[in-house]
Amino acid sequence: MAKNCQICSRGTTSGQQKSHSQIKTKREVKINLQTKTVDGKKLRICTKCIKNFRK
């Protein structure tokens, strides 16, 4: 299953990991997906969208 939010379609982004000697390597920053039931359907939603739904 894809690592994307089913509402805003946000996905993984790229970032950098820095070691103690300041050497940078690329890494993936994954979003926090939660399974929630919205209008009787199970959706994989990011926590940013869940926070906006509560407001």
PyMOL commands that set and color helices and strands:
alter all, ss='L'
color gray80, all
select helices_A, chain A and resi 47-54
alter helices_A, ss='H'
color red, helices_A
select strands_A, chain A and resi 13-18+24-29+33-38+41-46
alter strands_A, ss='S'
color yellow, strands_A
deselect
rebuild
show_as cartoon
